Structure formats: structure tokens, C-alpha cells
Amino acid sequence: MPSPRSLAALIGVTLLGLALSACQDQASGQIVASNGLRIVETVSNPQIDGCHRFSEGVTHVHNQTQSSLLLYTTPDCSVPPGGQSTYLDIGAADLAVASAGPWHSFSFAPE
């Protein structure tokens, strides 16, 4: 019969493994989007897959997640002809270039 300590350790490791596997499809942290000085939206622990649309165009994004982002001026995470996405690293903040216009969506950069 296993000792109570080893049983408790086994249960703890199992629960930790379940918790980590359940969260792997989410980015841990927040993305804070603003338009000028006004915060438009704060997204907490977003899904890593797919395209995420801001509720309105934003001019400033602060990536407080543990994953890098791609910012787009289109609402569907597509790159317009002659345009490009903007890479935003972990813990970084960026301002939209006036000539490109505000950002309307983001996705997570492949790792």
C-alpha cells in the first residue's frame, strides 16, 4: 500500500497535468487595446487558434500574454494587397502607423 505522501504527490502531479493540458489552447494573460487614451477592449486568456476581432478599430495594443501576436488592419485577419501584418512580441506594445490605419483584428503568431 502506498504511503499517504506519495499518494498525495501522485494526485498533485495528475491535477497539474490536467490543468496544463486544459489551458494549452489559451494564451495566458491579457491584450489591452485602446484608441488614443481610451481603452476600447481588454481580452483575457484568449484562444490561441483563429482570428480575434476588436470591437472597433484600435490605435494601440499592449500584449501582456505569453504568446506573440500578429495585428491586422482588416477585420478577418487577412493581409490587404500591398499591406502587411504587424508582429507584436510578448510583453510589447505598439502604435498603429497613421498611414496604415487602425487595427481591427489579431491572431497569434505561429511558434
C-alpha distances in whole Angstrom, upper triangle without the diagonal:
4,7,9,12,10,10,13,15,14,15,18,19,19,21,23,24,25,27,29,29,31,33,35,38,39,41,39,42,46,49,52,55,58,62,64,63,61,58,58,54,50,48,44,41,43,42,43,44,48,51,51,54,56,57,61,62,60,62,59,55,53,49,47,44,42,44,47,50,53,56,58,62,61,59,57,56,59,61,65,67,68,65,62,59,58,55,53,50,47,48,52,55,58,61,63,66,69,70,67,67,64,60,59,56,53,50,47,48,47,44
4,7,8,7,6,10,11,10,12,15,16,16,18,20,21,22,24,26,27,28,30,32,35,36,37,36,39,42,46,49,52,55,59,61,59,58,54,55,51,47,45,41,38,41,40,40,42,45,48,48,52,53,55,58,59,57,59,56,52,49,46,43,40,38,40,44,47,50,53,55,59,58,56,55,53,56,58,62,65,65,62,59,56,55,51,49,47,44,45,48,51,54,58,59,63,66,67,64,64,60,57,56,53,50,47,44,45,44,41
4,5,6,6,9,10,11,13,14,16,17,19,20,21,23,25,26,27,29,31,32,35,36,37,36,38,42,45,48,51,55,58,60,58,57,54,54,50,47,44,41,38,41,40,40,43,46,49,49,52,53,54,57,59,57,58,55,51,49,46,42,40,38,40,44,47,50,53,56,59,59,57,55,54,57,59,63,65,66,63,59,56,55,51,49,46,43,44,48,51,54,57,59,62,65,67,64,63,60,57,56,53,50,48,45,46,44,42
4,6,5,6,9,10,11,12,14,15,16,18,20,21,22,24,26,27,29,31,34,34,35,33,36,39,43,45,49,52,56,57,55,54,51,51,48,44,42,38,36,38,38,39,41,44,47,46,50,50,52,55,56,54,56,53,49,46,43,40,38,36,39,42,45,48,51,54,57,57,55,53,52,55,57,61,64,64,61,58,54,53,50,48,45,41,42,46,48,52,55,57,60,63,65,62,61,58,55,54,51,48,46,43,44,43,41
4,5,5,6,9,10,10,12,14,15,16,18,20,21,23,24,26,27,29,32,32,33,31,33,37,41,43,47,50,54,55,53,52,49,49,46,42,40,36,34,37,36,37,39,43,45,45,48,49,50,53,54,52,54,50,47,44,41,38,35,34,36,40,43,46,49,52,55,55,53,52,50,53,55,59,62,62,59,56,52,50,47,45,42,39,39,43,46,49,52,55,58,61,63,60,59,56,53,52,49,46,44,41,42,41,38
4,5,5,6,9,10,10,12,14,15,16,18,20,21,22,24,26,27,30,31,32,30,33,37,40,43,46,50,53,55,53,52,49,49,46,42,40,36,33,36,35,35,38,41,44,44,47,48,50,53,54,52,53,50,46,43,40,37,35,33,35,39,41,45,47,50,54,54,52,50,49,52,54,57,60,61,58,54,51,49,46,44,41,38,39,42,45,49,52,54,57,60,62,59,58,55,52,51,48,45,42,40,40,39,36
4,5,5,6,9,10,11,12,14,15,17,18,20,21,23,25,26,29,30,32,30,33,36,39,42,46,49,53,54,53,52,48,48,45,41,39,35,32,35,34,34,36,40,43,42,46,47,48,51,53,51,53,50,46,43,40,37,34,33,35,39,41,44,47,50,53,53,51,49,48,51,53,57,59,60,57,54,50,49,46,44,41,38,39,43,45,48,52,54,57,60,61,58,58,54,51,50,47,44,42,39,40,39,36
4,5,5,6,9,10,11,12,14,15,16,18,20,21,23,25,28,28,29,27,30,33,37,39,43,46,50,51,50,49,45,45,42,38,36,32,30,32,32,33,35,38,41,40,44,44,46,49,50,48,50,47,43,40,37,34,32,30,33,37,39,42,45,48,51,51,49,47,46,49,51,55,58,58,55,52,48,47,44,42,39,36,36,40,43,46,49,51,54,57,59,56,55,52,49,48,45,42,40,37,38,37,35
4,5,5,6,9,10,11,12,14,15,16,18,20,21,23,26,27,28,26,28,32,35,38,41,45,48,50,49,48,44,44,41,37,35,31,28,31,31,31,33,37,39,39,42,43,45,48,49,47,48,45,41,39,35,32,30,28,30,34,37,40,43,46,49,49,47,46,44,47,49,53,56,56,53,50,46,45,41,39,36,33,34,38,41,44,47,49,52,55,57,54,53,50,47,47,43,40,38,35,36,35,32
4,5,5,6,9,10,11,12,14,15,17,18,20,21,25,26,27,26,29,32,35,38,42,45,49,51,49,48,44,45,41,37,35,31,28,30,29,30,32,35,38,38,42,43,45,48,49,47,48,45,42,39,36,33,30,28,30,34,36,40,42,45,48,48,46,45,43,46,48,52,55,55,52,49,45,44,41,39,37,33,35,38,41,44,47,49,52,55,57,54,53,50,47,46,43,40,37,34,35,34,31
4,6,5,6,9,10,11,12,14,15,17,19,20,23,24,26,24,27,30,34,37,40,43,47,49,47,46,42,42,39,35,33,29,26,28,28,28,30,34,37,36,40,41,42,45,47,45,47,44,40,38,35,32,29,27,29,33,35,39,41,44,47,47,45,43,42,45,47,51,54,54,51,48,44,43,40,38,36,33,34,37,40,43,46,48,51,54,56,52,52,49,45,44,41,38,36,33,35,33,31
4,5,5,6,9,10,11,12,14,15,17,19,22,22,23,21,24,28,31,34,37,40,44,46,44,43,40,40,36,33,30,26,24,26,26,27,29,32,35,34,38,38,40,43,44,43,44,41,37,35,32,29,26,24,27,31,33,36,39,42,45,45,43,41,40,43,45,49,52,52,49,46,42,41,38,36,33,30,31,34,37,40,43,45,48,51,53,50,49,46,43,42,39,36,34,31,32,31,29
4,6,5,6,9,10,11,12,14,16,17,20,21,22,20,23,27,30,33,37,40,44,46,44,43,40,40,36,33,30,26,23,26,25,25,27,31,33,33,37,38,40,43,44,42,43,40,37,34,31,28,25,23,25,29,31,34,37,40,43,43,42,40,38,41,43,47,50,50,47,44,40,39,36,34,31,28,29,33,36,39,42,44,47,50,52,49,48,45,42,41,38,35,32,29,30,29,26
4,5,5,6,9,10,11,12,15,16,19,20,22,21,24,27,30,34,37,40,44,46,45,43,40,39,36,32,29,26,23,25,24,24,26,29,32,32,36,37,39,42,43,42,43,41,37,34,31,29,26,24,25,29,31,34,37,40,43,42,40,39,37,40,43,46,49,50,47,43,40,39,36,34,32,29,31,34,37,40,43,44,47,50,52,48,48,45,41,40,37,34,31,29,30,29,26
4,5,5,6,9,10,11,13,15,17,18,20,18,21,25,28,31,34,37,41,43,42,40,37,36,33,29,27,23,20,22,22,22,25,28,31,30,33,34,36,39,41,39,41,38,34,32,29,26,23,22,24,28,30,33,35,38,41,41,38,37,36,39,41,45,48,49,46,42,39,38,35,33,31,28,29,32,35,38,41,42,45,48,50,47,46,43,39,38,35,32,30,27,29,28,26
4,5,5,6,9,10,11,12,16,16,17,16,19,22,25,29,32,35,39,41,40,38,35,35,31,28,25,21,18,21,20,20,23,26,29,29,32,33,35,38,39,37,38,36,32,29,26,23,21,19,21,25,27,30,33,35,39,39,37,35,34,37,39,43,46,46,43,40,36,35,32,30,27,24,25,29,32,35,38,39,43,46,47,44,43,40,37,36,33,30,28,25,26,25,23
4,5,5,6,9,10,11,14,15,17,16,20,23,26,29,32,36,39,42,41,39,36,35,32,28,25,22,19,20,19,19,21,25,28,28,31,33,35,38,39,37,39,36,32,30,26,24,21,19,20,24,26,29,32,35,38,38,36,34,33,35,38,41,44,45,42,38,35,34,31,29,27,24,26,29,32,35,38,39,42,45,47,43,43,40,37,36,32,29,26,24,25,23,21
4,6,5,6,9,10,13,14,16,16,19,22,25,29,31,35,38,41,40,38,35,34,30,27,24,21,17,19,18,18,20,23,26,26,30,31,33,36,37,36,38,36,32,30,26,24,21,19,21,24,26,29,31,34,37,37,34,33,32,35,37,41,43,44,41,38,35,34,31,30,28,25,27,30,32,35,38,39,42,45,46,43,42,39,36,34,31,28,26,23,25,24,22
4,6,5,6,9,12,12,14,13,16,19,22,25,28,32,35,38,37,35,31,31,27,24,21,17,14,16,15,16,19,22,25,24,27,28,30,33,35,33,35,32,29,27,23,21,18,17,18,22,24,27,29,32,35,34,32,31,30,33,35,39,42,43,40,36,33,32,29,27,25,22,24,27,29,32,35,36,40,42,44,41,40,36,33,32,29,26,24,21,23,23,21
4,5,5,6,10,10,12,11,15,18,21,24,27,31,34,36,36,34,31,30,27,23,20,17,14,15,14,14,17,20,23,23,26,27,30,33,33,32,33,31,27,25,21,19,16,14,16,19,21,24,27,30,33,33,31,30,28,31,33,37,40,40,37,34,30,29,26,25,23,20,21,25,27,30,33,34,37,40,42,38,38,35,31,31,27,24,22,19,20,19,18
4,5,5,8,10,13,13,17,20,22,26,28,32,35,38,37,36,32,31,28,25,21,18,15,15,14,14,15,19,22,22,26,27,30,33,33,32,34,32,28,26,23,21,18,16,16,20,22,24,27,29,33,32,30,28,27,30,32,36,38,39,36,33,30,29,27,25,24,21,23,26,29,31,34,35,38,41,42,38,38,35,31,30,27,24,21,18,20,19,17
4,6,7,9,12,12,15,18,20,24,26,30,33,36,35,34,30,29,25,22,19,16,12,13,12,13,14,17,20,20,24,25,27,30,32,31,33,31,27,25,22,20,17,16,17,20,21,24,26,28,31,31,28,27,26,29,31,35,38,39,36,33,29,29,27,25,24,21,23,26,28,30,33,34,37,40,41,37,37,34,30,29,25,23,20,18,20,19,19
4,5,5,8,8,12,14,17,20,23,27,30,32,32,30,27,26,22,19,16,13,9,10,9,10,12,16,18,18,21,23,25,28,29,28,29,27,23,22,18,17,13,12,13,17,18,21,23,25,29,28,26,25,23,27,29,32,36,36,33,30,27,26,23,22,20,18,19,22,24,27,29,30,34,36,38,34,34,30,27,26,22,20,17,15,17,17,16
4,5,8,9,13,15,17,21,23,27,30,33,33,31,28,27,23,20,17,14,11,11,9,8,11,14,17,17,21,23,25,28,28,27,29,27,23,21,18,17,13,11,11,15,16,19,21,24,27,27,25,24,22,25,27,31,33,34,31,28,25,24,21,20,19,16,19,21,24,26,29,29,33,35,36,33,33,30,26,25,22,19,16,13,15,14,13
4,7,10,13,15,16,20,21,25,28,31,31,30,26,25,21,19,15,13,9,9,6,6,7,11,14,14,18,20,22,25,26,25,27,25,21,20,17,17,13,12,11,14,15,17,19,21,25,24,22,20,19,22,24,28,31,32,29,26,22,22,20,19,18,17,19,21,23,25,27,28,31,33,34,31,30,27,24,22,19,16,13,11,13,13,13
4,6,9,11,12,16,18,22,25,28,28,26,22,21,18,15,11,9,6,5,4,5,8,11,13,13,16,17,20,23,23,22,24,22,18,17,14,13,10,10,10,13,13,16,18,20,23,23,21,20,18,21,24,27,30,31,28,25,21,21,19,17,16,14,16,19,20,22,25,25,29,31,32,29,28,25,22,20,17,14,12,10,13,14,14
4,6,8,10,13,16,20,23,25,25,24,20,20,16,13,10,8,5,6,6,6,10,12,13,12,16,16,19,22,22,20,22,19,16,14,11,10,6,6,6,9,10,14,15,18,22,22,20,20,18,21,23,26,29,30,26,23,20,18,16,14,13,11,12,15,16,19,22,23,26,29,30,27,26,23,20,19,16,13,11,9,11,12,12
4,7,10,13,16,20,23,25,25,24,20,20,17,13,10,8,5,8,9,10,13,16,17,15,18,18,21,23,23,22,23,20,16,14,11,8,5,6,8,11,13,16,18,21,24,25,23,23,21,24,26,29,32,33,29,26,22,21,18,15,14,11,12,15,17,19,22,24,27,30,32,29,28,25,22,21,18,16,14,12,14,16,15
4,7,10,13,17,20,22,21,20,17,17,14,10,8,6,5,8,11,12,15,17,17,15,17,17,19,21,21,19,20,17,14,11,8,6,4,7,9,12,13,16,17,20,23,24,22,23,21,24,26,29,32,32,29,25,22,20,17,14,13,10,10,13,14,17,20,22,25,28,30,27,26,23,20,20,18,15,15,13,15,17,17
4,6,10,13,17,19,18,17,13,13,10,7,5,4,6,8,11,12,16,17,16,13,15,13,16,17,18,15,17,14,10,8,7,5,5,9,10,12,12,15,15,18,20,21,20,20,19,23,24,27,30,30,27,24,20,18,16,13,13,11,10,12,12,15,17,19,22,25,27,24,23,19,17,17,15,13,13,13,16,18,18
4,6,10,14,16,15,14,11,11,8,6,5,7,8,8,12,12,15,15,14,11,12,11,13,14,14,12,13,10,7,6,5,6,7,10,10,11,10,12,12,14,16,18,17,18,16,20,21,23,27,27,23,20,17,15,14,11,12,10,10,10,10,12,14,15,19,21,23,21,19,16,13,13,12,10,11,11,14,17,18
4,7,10,12,12,11,7,8,6,5,7,9,11,12,15,16,18,18,16,13,13,10,12,13,13,10,11,8,6,5,7,8,10,14,14,14,12,14,13,15,16,18,17,19,18,21,22,24,28,27,24,21,18,16,15,12,14,13,11,11,9,11,12,14,18,19,22,20,18,14,13,13,13,12,14,15,17,20,21
4,7,10,10,9,6,6,5,6,8,11,14,13,17,17,19,18,15,12,11,8,10,10,9,6,8,6,5,7,9,11,13,16,16,15,13,13,11,13,13,15,15,17,16,19,20,21,25,25,21,19,16,14,15,13,15,15,13,12,10,10,10,11,15,16,19,17,14,11,9,10,10,11,14,15,18,21,23
4,6,6,5,4,5,7,9,12,15,18,17,20,21,23,21,18,15,13,10,11,9,9,5,6,5,6,9,12,14,16,20,19,18,16,16,13,15,14,17,16,19,18,21,21,23,26,26,22,21,18,16,17,15,17,18,16,14,11,11,10,11,14,15,18,16,14,10,10,11,13,14,17,19,21,25,26
4,6,5,6,6,9,12,15,18,21,20,23,24,25,23,20,17,15,11,11,9,7,5,5,6,9,12,15,17,20,23,22,21,18,18,15,15,14,16,16,19,19,21,21,22,25,24,21,21,19,17,19,17,20,20,19,17,13,12,10,10,13,12,16,15,12,9,10,11,14,15,19,21,23,27,29
4,6,8,9,12,15,18,21,24,23,26,27,28,27,23,21,18,15,15,13,11,8,6,7,10,13,16,18,21,25,24,22,20,20,17,18,16,19,19,23,22,24,24,24,27,26,23,22,20,18,20,18,21,22,19,17,13,12,9,10,13,12,16,16,13,11,13,15,17,18,22,24,25,29,30
4,6,9,12,14,17,20,23,23,26,27,29,28,25,22,20,16,16,14,13,11,9,9,11,13,16,18,21,24,24,23,21,22,19,20,19,22,22,25,24,27,27,27,30,29,26,25,23,21,22,19,22,22,19,17,14,14,12,13,16,16,19,19,17,14,15,17,19,20,23,25,26,30,31
4,6,9,11,15,18,21,21,25,26,27,26,23,20,18,14,13,12,12,10,10,10,12,13,16,18,20,24,24,23,21,22,19,20,19,21,20,23,23,26,26,27,30,30,26,26,23,21,23,20,22,22,20,19,15,15,14,15,18,17,21,20,17,14,15,16,18,19,22,24,26,30,31
4,6,8,11,14,17,17,21,22,24,23,20,17,15,12,11,11,11,9,10,9,10,11,14,15,17,21,21,21,19,19,17,18,18,20,19,21,21,24,25,26,30,29,26,25,22,20,21,18,20,20,17,17,14,14,13,15,18,18,22,20,17,14,14,14,16,16,19,21,23,27,28
4,7,10,13,17,16,19,21,22,21,18,14,12,8,8,7,9,7,10,10,10,12,14,16,18,21,21,20,18,18,15,16,16,17,15,18,19,22,23,24,27,28,24,23,20,19,20,18,21,20,19,18,15,15,14,14,18,18,21,19,16,12,12,12,13,14,18,20,22,26,28
4,6,10,13,12,16,18,19,18,16,12,11,7,7,9,10,9,12,11,10,11,12,13,15,18,18,18,16,17,15,16,16,17,15,17,17,21,22,24,28,28,25,23,20,19,19,17,19,18,17,17,15,15,15,16,19,20,23,20,18,14,12,12,12,13,15,17,20,24,25
4,6,10,10,14,16,18,18,16,12,12,10,10,12,13,12,14,12,10,10,10,10,12,15,16,16,15,16,15,17,18,19,17,19,18,22,24,26,29,30,26,24,21,19,19,16,17,16,15,15,14,15,16,17,21,22,25,23,20,16,14,14,13,13,15,16,19,22,23
4,7,6,10,12,14,14,13,10,11,9,11,13,15,13,16,14,11,11,10,10,10,13,13,14,13,15,14,16,18,18,16,17,17,20,22,25,28,29,25,23,20,18,18,15,16,15,14,15,15,16,18,18,22,24,26,23,21,17,15,14,12,11,12,13,17,19,20
4,6,9,12,14,15,15,12,14,13,14,17,18,17,19,17,13,12,11,9,9,12,13,15,14,17,17,19,21,22,19,20,19,23,25,28,31,32,28,26,22,21,19,17,17,14,14,16,16,18,20,21,25,27,29,26,25,21,18,17,15,14,14,14,17,19,20
4,7,9,12,14,14,12,15,15,17,20,21,19,21,19,15,14,11,10,8,10,11,13,13,16,17,19,22,22,20,20,19,23,25,28,31,32,28,25,22,21,19,16,16,14,14,16,17,20,22,23,27,29,31,28,26,23,20,19,16,14,13,12,15,17,17
4,6,9,10,10,9,11,12,15,17,18,17,20,18,15,14,12,11,9,11,10,12,11,14,15,17,19,19,17,16,15,19,21,24,28,29,25,23,19,19,17,15,16,14,15,17,17,19,21,21,25,27,29,25,24,21,17,16,13,11,10,10,13,15,16
4,6,8,9,9,12,14,16,19,20,20,22,21,17,17,14,14,11,12,11,13,12,14,15,17,20,19,17,16,15,18,21,24,27,29,25,23,19,19,18,17,17,16,17,19,20,21,23,23,27,29,30,26,25,22,19,17,14,11,9,9,12,13,15
4,7,9,9,13,15,18,20,21,20,22,20,17,17,13,14,11,11,9,10,10,12,14,16,19,19,17,15,13,17,19,22,25,27,23,20,17,17,15,15,15,14,16,18,19,20,22,22,25,28,29,25,25,22,18,17,13,10,7,6,9,10,11
4,7,9,13,16,18,21,21,21,23,22,19,19,16,17,14,14,12,13,11,12,14,15,19,17,16,13,12,15,17,21,24,25,22,20,17,18,16,16,17,17,19,20,21,22,24,23,26,28,29,25,25,22,19,17,13,11,7,7,10,10,12
4,7,10,13,16,18,18,19,21,21,18,19,17,19,16,17,14,14,12,11,13,13,16,14,12,10,9,12,15,18,21,23,20,18,15,16,16,17,18,18,21,21,21,21,23,22,24,26,26,23,22,20,16,14,11,9,6,8,11,11,14
4,7,10,13,15,15,16,18,18,16,17,16,18,16,17,14,14,11,10,10,10,12,11,9,7,6,9,12,15,19,20,18,16,13,14,15,15,17,18,20,20,19,19,20,18,21,23,23,19,19,16,13,10,7,6,5,8,11,13,16
4,7,10,12,12,13,16,16,13,15,14,16,14,16,14,14,11,10,10,10,12,11,8,8,8,12,14,17,21,22,19,17,14,15,15,15,17,17,18,18,17,17,18,17,20,22,23,19,18,15,11,9,5,5,6,9,12,15,18
4,6,8,9,11,14,14,13,15,15,17,17,19,17,16,13,12,10,9,10,9,6,7,8,12,14,16,20,21,18,17,14,15,16,16,19,19,20,19,18,17,17,16,19,20,21,17,15,12,9,6,4,7,9,12,15,18,21
4,5,7,7,11,12,11,13,14,16,16,19,18,17,13,13,10,10,10,10,8,10,11,14,16,17,21,22,19,18,15,15,16,16,18,19,19,18,16,15,15,14,17,18,19,16,14,10,8,5,5,8,11,14,17,20,23
4,7,9,13,14,13,16,17,19,19,22,21,20,17,17,14,13,13,12,10,12,14,17,19,20,23,25,22,21,18,19,20,19,22,22,22,21,19,18,17,16,19,19,21,18,15,12,10,8,9,12,15,18,21,24,26
4,6,10,12,13,16,17,20,21,24,22,21,18,17,13,12,11,11,9,13,14,16,18,18,22,23,20,19,17,18,20,19,22,23,22,21,18,17,15,14,16,16,18,15,12,9,8,6,9,12,16,19,21,25,27
4,7,10,11,14,16,19,20,23,22,20,16,15,11,10,8,9,9,13,13,15,16,16,19,20,17,16,15,15,17,17,20,21,21,19,16,14,12,10,13,12,14,12,8,5,5,5,8,11,15,18,20,24,26
4,6,7,11,13,16,18,21,20,18,15,14,10,10,9,11,11,15,14,16,17,17,21,21,17,16,14,13,15,14,18,19,18,16,12,11,9,8,11,11,14,12,9,5,5,7,9,11,15,17,19,23,25
4,7,10,13,16,19,21,20,18,15,14,11,11,10,13,14,17,16,18,17,18,21,20,17,16,14,12,14,13,17,18,17,14,11,8,6,5,8,9,12,10,8,5,6,9,11,13,16,18,20,23,25
4,7,10,13,15,18,17,15,13,13,10,12,12,15,16,18,17,19,19,20,23,22,18,17,14,12,13,11,14,15,13,11,7,6,5,6,10,11,14,13,11,8,8,11,12,12,15,17,18,22,23
4,6,9,12,15,14,12,10,11,9,11,13,15,15,17,15,18,18,20,23,22,19,17,13,11,11,9,11,12,10,8,6,6,7,8,12,14,17,15,13,10,9,11,11,10,13,14,15,19,20
4,6,9,12,12,11,10,12,11,14,16,18,18,20,18,21,21,23,26,25,22,19,16,13,12,8,10,9,7,6,4,7,9,12,15,17,20,18,17,14,12,14,14,12,14,14,15,19,19
4,6,8,8,8,8,10,11,14,17,19,18,19,17,20,20,23,26,25,22,19,15,12,11,7,7,6,5,6,6,9,12,14,17,20,22,20,19,16,14,15,13,11,12,11,12,15,16
4,7,9,9,10,14,14,18,20,22,21,22,20,23,24,27,30,29,25,22,19,16,14,10,9,7,5,7,9,12,15,17,21,23,26,23,23,20,17,18,16,14,14,13,14,17,17
4,5,8,9,13,14,18,21,22,21,21,19,22,23,26,29,29,25,22,18,16,14,11,9,6,7,9,11,14,17,19,22,25,27,25,24,21,18,19,16,13,12,10,12,14,14
4,7,10,14,16,19,23,24,23,23,20,23,24,27,30,30,26,23,19,17,14,11,9,6,8,11,13,16,20,21,24,28,29,26,26,24,21,21,18,15,13,10,11,13,11
4,7,10,13,16,20,21,21,20,17,20,20,24,27,26,23,20,16,14,11,9,7,6,9,11,13,15,18,20,22,26,27,24,24,22,18,19,16,12,10,7,8,9,8
4,7,10,14,17,18,19,18,15,17,17,21,23,23,20,16,13,11,7,6,5,5,8,9,11,12,16,17,19,22,23,21,21,19,16,17,14,10,9,6,5,8,8
4,6,10,13,15,15,15,11,14,14,18,20,20,17,13,10,8,6,5,6,8,10,10,11,11,14,14,17,20,21,17,18,15,12,13,10,7,6,4,5,9,10
4,7,10,12,13,12,8,10,11,14,17,17,13,10,6,5,5,6,9,11,13,12,12,11,13,12,15,18,18,15,15,14,10,11,9,6,5,6,6,9,12
4,7,9,10,11,8,10,10,12,16,15,12,9,5,5,6,7,11,13,14,12,11,10,11,9,12,14,15,12,12,10,6,8,6,5,7,9,10,13,16
4,5,7,8,6,7,7,9,12,13,9,8,5,7,9,11,15,17,18,16,15,12,12,10,12,14,13,10,10,8,5,6,5,6,8,11,12,15,18
4,7,9,8,8,8,8,12,12,9,9,8,9,12,14,18,20,21,18,16,14,12,9,10,11,11,7,7,6,4,5,7,9,12,15,16,19,22
4,6,6,6,7,7,11,13,10,10,9,12,15,16,20,22,23,21,19,17,16,13,14,15,14,11,10,9,7,5,6,9,12,15,16,19,22
4,6,8,10,11,15,17,14,14,12,14,16,17,21,22,23,22,20,18,17,15,17,17,17,14,12,11,8,5,5,8,11,15,17,19,23
4,5,9,10,14,16,14,13,12,14,16,18,21,22,24,23,21,20,20,17,19,20,20,16,15,14,11,8,7,8,10,13,15,17,21
4,7,9,13,15,12,10,8,11,13,14,17,19,21,20,19,17,18,15,17,19,18,15,14,13,10,8,6,6,7,10,12,14,17
4,6,9,12,10,9,8,12,14,16,19,22,24,22,21,19,19,16,17,19,18,14,15,14,11,10,9,10,10,13,13,15,19
4,7,8,6,5,6,10,13,16,19,22,24,22,21,18,18,15,15,17,15,12,13,13,11,12,11,11,12,14,14,16,20
4,6,5,7,9,12,16,19,22,25,27,24,23,20,19,16,15,16,14,11,12,13,12,12,13,14,15,18,18,20,23
4,5,8,11,15,18,21,24,27,29,27,25,22,21,18,17,18,15,12,14,16,16,16,17,18,19,21,20,22,25
4,7,11,13,17,20,23,26,28,25,24,21,20,17,15,16,13,11,14,16,16,17,18,18,19,21,20,22,25
4,7,10,13,16,20,23,25,22,20,17,16,13,12,13,11,8,11,13,12,14,14,15,16,18,17,19,22
4,7,10,13,16,19,21,19,18,15,15,12,12,14,12,9,12,13,11,13,13,12,13,15,14,16,19
4,7,10,13,16,18,16,15,12,13,11,12,14,14,10,12,12,9,11,10,9,10,11,10,13,16
4,6,10,13,15,12,11,9,10,9,10,13,13,11,12,11,9,12,11,9,10,11,10,13,16
4,6,10,12,10,10,9,12,12,13,17,17,14,16,15,12,14,12,10,10,9,8,11,13
4,7,8,6,7,7,10,11,14,17,18,16,16,15,12,14,13,10,10,9,9,12,13
4,6,5,8,10,13,15,17,21,22,19,20,18,16,18,16,13,12,10,9,12,11
4,6,9,11,15,17,20,23,25,22,23,20,18,19,17,14,13,11,10,13,12
4,7,10,14,17,19,23,25,23,23,20,18,20,18,15,15,14,14,17,16
4,7,11,13,16,19,21,19,20,17,16,18,17,14,15,14,14,17,17
4,7,10,13,16,18,17,17,14,13,16,15,14,15,15,15,19,19
4,7,9,12,15,13,13,11,11,14,14,13,15,15,15,19,20
4,6,9,12,11,10,9,9,13,14,14,17,18,18,22,23
4,6,9,7,7,6,7,11,12,13,16,18,18,22,24
4,6,5,6,8,10,13,15,16,19,20,20,24,26
4,6,5,8,11,14,16,18,21,23,23,27,29
4,6,9,12,15,17,19,21,24,23,27,29
4,7,9,11,14,15,18,20,20,23,26
4,7,9,12,14,18,20,21,24,27
4,6,10,12,15,18,19,23,25
4,6,8,12,14,16,19,22
4,7,11,14,16,20,22
4,7,11,13,16,19
4,7,9,13,15
4,7,9,12
4,6,9
4,6
4
